[in-house]
Amino acid sequence: RWPSLLKYYSHTDGVSWLEEYKARHNAGLEAQRIVASFSKRFFSEHVPCDGFSDIETLGCPSHFFEDELMCILNMEGRKGLTWKYYAKKILYFLRQQNILKNLKEYLQRPTERQSFLEGAVLIDQYCNPLSDICLKSVQAQVDDITDKVRKVLRTKNPRHPSLASKAGEVLIPEVELQRQVLDAMNCVLYEQLKYKGNELDYYNSLNSYIHQVLIRRTGIPISLSVLYLTIARQLGVKLEPVNFPSHFLLRWCQGKEGSTDIFDYTYIDAFGKGKQLTVKECEYLIGHHVTEEFYGVVTSKEVLQRMVGNLLNLGKRESTDQSYQLLRDSLDLYLAMYPDNVQHLMLQARLYFHLGIWPEKVLDILQHIQALDPSQHGAVGYLVQHTLEHIERRKEELGPEVKHRSDEKHKEVCFSIGLIMKHKRYGYNCVIYGWDPACMMGHEWIRNMNVHSLPHGPHQPFYNVLVEDGSCRYAAQ
């Protein structure tokens, strides 16, 4: 009945299936109740920041709750679009809260226990919460590539230490044996599997998501470097990430381990098919001289910061609903790592203010900025004043609005309040209790509800209707 839940059970566990069934059934009822309540409470406005409070205290297992939301999203065809719209919002919120919790736990671990691959997966999951991305399946794909490298190594050197069953746990000390591993990696990644840097579509967010890098076999320097470094370490070669300006690199020690001399290292360009570079060649790569500090190794947190920074810049480049979502997601991730960064807090406050959502949260952020940096008083004061005005306007708008059918702008409205109607496409019976001369919902709602595919799209009267099942809907004329 619920094959998506198989991963939560082990064949060796003794499970009371009757109890599991009851728990799943009750979680399904709870999910349907909450989605229906969202339809009634928020159908004509953005879900406020405290709108998800009843989800944070769920009385049922969250994986069962999520499974019911997925069932709603996967309903056939165009049934239950309103439910799908809110189920998607709730699922987005639930999964992102969970991923943020996992990210904070990851950042509190000792550095040696912070896997670069796991960090990249957490960023990927947060920005794509509705996709089925898990560390286990990403790791399995990386292991598969590692096995292919071992096959190539075996043909060159059957006695290579990387072929031992415990390889990866012990680093290979000899530089020549390490070179054999890197040559085999370049052969598998770039010749057999045809991985390459995405020069044609460099500014595509998919290049930053590790599961997409594995599917599309292309990416940007930092995402390809994380993959390259992970495989090398599994084969006993210690490569380290280098936060080189404009072009992320890896370094490979040729001298004494832990050396501080930048000339004791060879630098690897995973974006350029694993090419090995000298210090001078690294400078040719970006076209200018850089100081020694840029050749230093960076931590996993700094690698994540750069990955999130790339996504932030992509979000700023565009100004559509989708990129605003990317900007919001990347800001959340950045502030989870650096909660007191004034520049990014201010950007978040401005973004919410611009979108006209969560004014109470905007005031909280501005208060936090003022406490961190009193010199921001001017910018904070301006935004506080306009946010308070927005809240006051919203209170005034809550009063009843009288609309006259005789007004010229309402001449297209055909139906009256109180009429009992039947929906042409979905067949439900309803009563009209309000109307607008054109669709008053935001772009996201219009896109999700496929309104643009109607003969007159959003440019026609829309009616507030109470449906026989108790839900409130917004129907085109």
N, C-alpha and C positions, 0 to 999 in steps of 0.2 A: 504494500500500500504506500509506503514512504521510503523508497530505495535511497533517497538522498541522506537518510539517517544511518545507513549501514556503518559509516565510518566511526560512529560513536560507540560501537559495540565490538567486543572481542569474542572470538569463537570459544575461548576457554572460560569466559564469565558465565556464571549461572544467573540468568535474567528471568524475572517474573514478567512474562510478556503481557499478562492481563493488566498489571500495574503500569507498565510502560504505555500500553494502549490508552488506559484511562488518562494518564498524564498528558499524552499527546492530544487526545480528544479535548481535554479541558483547556489546554494551551491554544488549540484551534478556536474554541469558543471565545476565549479571552482576546485573541488577535482580532477576530471579527467584530467583537464589541468595541474595541478601541478604534479600529479603522472606521466603523460606522459613526462613532462619536466625533472623529475628526471631520467627517463629511458635514456634520451638523454645526460644529463649532467654528470651523475655519473656511467654509466653502467660498467666502467672498474676500478673504484676506490671506496674507502670508502667515504661516504658522509662527506664532511668537516664540521667543527663546525659552519661555517657561511652558510652552505647549506640550513638551515631551515629558513633563514631570511624572505623569502616571506610568510611563514606560520604564523610568529609572527604578521603580520599585515593583517590578513584575513579580507576581506570586506563582510563576511557573518557570520551568527550565527555558532559558533563552534560546537554545537551539531548536526546541519544539516550536516556540513562538515564531522564530525566523522562518521555519519550514512552512508554517501556515501562510506567512506573508508571501513566500515564494509561490505557493499554490495559487494565491490570489493573483499575483503578477503573471502567472502562466495560464490563466483562464483563456479559453479559446477566443480568437477573433476580437471583436470590439465590445464584448460584454463587460459590464462593470467598470467603465473607464474611471469614474470618480473613485471607486475603491482602489483601483490600480494606482491612481495618482498618489493617494495618501499612503498606501502600503509601501510604495517605493520610497516616499519621504521617511517613513518610520524605519524601514530597513536600513536606509542610508545612515540615519542617525544612530541606530543601535550598533551597527557594525563599526562605524567610525569611533564611537565611544570606547568600544572594546579594543580596537587597534591602538588608540591613543594610550590606553592603560598598558597594553603590551609594549609600546614604544618606551614609555616612562620606566617600565621594569627593565627593559633592555639597556637603557642609558645608565641605570644604577648598578649594573653588573661591573665587575673588574674588566679592564680593557682587553685582557687576553681572552675573555669569554664573550666578547662582542664580535660575532661573525659579520663580515662585510656583506655577505650574501643575505643574511637574515635582515640586516638593516635595510637593504635595497628592497626586499620583499615587503617589509612593513610600509615603506613609502608607497610602493605599488598598490598594496591593499587599501591604504587610506584614500588614495585618489581614484580607485576603482572598486568601491565597496560592494557593488552588485555583481562583480565578476567572481568566479570561483578560483581564487588564487591562494595557494597555501605553500608554506616553506617546504613541506614534504615532497610535493610534486615538482617544485622548482629544483630542489636538491637532487631528485631522481633523474631529472634531465641532465643536470651537470655531471652526475655520476656516470651517466651513459656516455657523455663526451670523454670523460676521464678514462673509461674502459677502452674507447677507441684509440686514445693516445697510448695506452699500455700495449695494445696490439701492434701499433707502429714501432714502439720502443723494442718490443720482443724481437722483431725482425732485424733490428740494428744491433741490439746487445741483449741476448737471451739471459744474461746474468746480472742485468741492471737491478740495483736495490729497490727501485720504485715498483718492481713487479712482485715483490714480496707481499703477503696478505696483510701485513701490518703497515705497509707503506703509507706515508702521510703523517703518521704519528712521530716518525723520526726524520729529522732533516738530513739531507745528503750533504756531507761537508765538501766533497771534491767538486771544483768548478767545472771540470770537463764532463762529469756525470750530470751535473745540473744543465750544462749546455745541451746535452743529448735530449733531456726532457723538454726543454724549450723548443728545440728544433722539431721534435715529434708533435708538440702542441701546435706549432705554426703550420705544420703539414696537415693536421686534422682540421683545425679551425678554419684556416684560410684557403687551403687547396681542396680538401675533401668536402667539408661542409659549407664552404663558400661564404663564411662570415666576412662582413666588410663594414667600414665606416659609412654612415649614411650622409654622403656629401650633397646629394641631390635634394634631400628634404630634411636638412639638419635641424630646423626649428619645429619639428613635430614632437609633441609630448610623448608619443609612443616610443621614441628613442630612449626615454628615461625610465620606462617601466620594464623591469627585468624579465617578466613573463613574455612581454612582447618582443624583447630582444631575442629570446630563445625561439619564438615562433617565426619572426621575420628575418632572423639572422643578420640584423643590422642594428646600429645604435650610434651613440656619441662616445667620445673618448672615455668618460667616467663610467658609463654602464658597461662598455666592453672591457674596461680595466678591471671592474669588480669580477666579471666572469673569468677573465684571464688569470687574475691573482688567485681566485678560489681553486681553479683547476691545478695551478702550479703548486699550491700549498698541499693539495690532496696527494700530489706526487712527490712531496718531500723537498720542494724548492721554495725557499722563503723570498717572496717578492714583497716590496713595500709600496704603499701609495704615496705619490708626490703631487702636492697641490700646485702644480706648475701653472703660471698664468695663461689663460686662453686655451690651454690644451693639457688635460689631465694625463699624467704619465705614471709608470711604475719604475722602481729602481731595483737593480740586482747587484748585490755586493760581490766585487772581484777581489777585494783585499781582506784585511782583518775584520771579523764580524763586529758590527757596532761602530765602525770607523766614522769619523766626522768629516773626513776629507771627501769632498764631492767628486774628486777624480778617481776615487776607489770604486766607483759605481758605473755600471752600464745602465742606460735609461731605455725603457721599452715602451713603444707606442702601439698600444692595442688597437687603436683606431687605424693605424697605418700598417695593418697586417703583421703586427708583432715585430716591427723593425727595431733593431738595437742601435741606440744612438750614444754618441759621446756628449760631453757637456757643450762643446761648441755647436754640434749638430742640433741640440735642443734649441739653442738660440736661433739658428737658421730657420728652424721649424716655425717660430712665431715672429721672426724678423726683427728682433731687437735684443740687446744685452739685458740680463737680469742678475740681481745680486744672489749670493750663495744661499740666503734664507729660503729662496723658492725651490731649492733642490732638497730641502729637508723632508723627512717623513711626517705624515699626518695621522691623527687618530681616526677611529671609525666614526666618531661623532662629527669630526670635521669633514669627513667624506660625505656623510649624510647631509651636513649643512650645505655643501656645494651642490649635491643632487637636488635638494629642495630649492636652493637659490636659482638653479636653472629653470625649474618649474615656475617659480615666482616670476622670473623675467618673461617666460612664455605667456603667463596669465596677464602681465602688464601690456604685452604687445598687441593683444586683441581687446575688443570691448564688446563681446557678445555674451549671451547668457551662459554658454558653455565655458568660455574663458573666465568669466566671473567665478564660476564654480571652481575652476582650477586655481584661481587667485585665492579664493577663500580656503580651499583645502591646503594649499602650500603655506599660507599664512598660519593656519592652525598647527601644521607640522613644525614650522620654524619657531613659533612661540611655545610649543611643547618642549623644544630643546633649549630655547633662550627666552624664558617668560618675561624678563625685564628689559628686552630690547626696545628702546623708546621709538626708534625709527619704524619698526614693524608694527608696534602697537598703534602708532599714529596712522599708519597705512590701513590697518584693520578698522579703526574707528571711522576713517574717511570712506572706506568701502561700504560699510554698513549704512553710513549716513547717506551716501550716494544712492544706494539701492532702496532706501526708505524702509529698511527692516530693523527690528530689534533696537528701537531708540533707547530703551532702558539699559541694554547692554553697552551701547555707545557711551552713555554717561558713566557706567562702571569703568570702562577702558580709559576714558579721559581722566577720571579721578585717579586711577592707577598711574597714568603718565605724569600727572601733576605732582604726585608724591615722589616719583622717581627723579623727575627733572623739572624743577620750578621755572627754569628758563623757557619752557614751552608754554608759558602762561598765555601769550597772545593767541596762538593757534588753538589752544585748548578752550580759551574763553569764547572765541568765535563759534567753535563747533557746539559748545554747551548751550550757548544762546539759541542757535538755530535748531538744535535737537529739542530743547524745551518748547520752542514755538511749534515744532512738528507734533509733539505730544499734546499740546493744547488744541491744535487744529483737529487732531484725531478725536479728542473728546467732544468737540463741537459737532463733528460729523456724525457722531453716534445718534444724534437726534433724528426724528423722522423727516424725510425729505418729501415734500409735496410735488408731484409731477402732474401737469395738466395735459391731457390728451390733445387739447386744442392748440398747444404750442406747435409752431412750424417744425421745430427739430424732432417732434414726436410723430410726424405725419405717417411714417412707415409702420407704426405699431398697429397690428391688426386685432390683437386679442386683449380682453379686459381682465382685471383682477376678479377672482371668484369663479372664472370659467373652469369647468372640469374638462380636461383634455386627454387625448391618447397620443403617445409618442409614435410617430410614423415608423422610425427605424427599430426602436427597442420594445415597443408595444406596451409600455407601462402606463397606468392611469395616474393622473395627477391633478392638482388644483393650482392655478396661478395665484401667487401672492405678491408679485412685484415684477417690474420690467425696467430695462435700460434700452435707449435708442440704438446702442451698439455694444459689443462685448467689452466689459469693463475689467476683465481679468488680465494678468500679466502675460508676457511673451512665453514664459515657461509653461503655464497652464494651457495656453492656446496651442503650443506645439505638442504637448503631451496628449491633449484631447483631439488632436488631428483636425482642429477647427478650420485650418487653412484649406482643407480638402472640400469643404462645403461650397455650394454654388456661389454664395456671397461672402464666404469666410467670416471674419469677425465683424464685417461692416454691415450688420443687419440687427434688428431688435433681438435681445436675449431676455428670457423670462426666468424669474425665480419661481420654482415649482416645488410643492410638497407632494412627494410620491406616496403611493398606497403602502409601500413597505416602511414608511416613516422617515425615509431619507430626504434631504433637501438637495435639489439639483439646479443646474443653470443650463437652460435649453435654448438652442437657436430657433428663431421663428420658422 
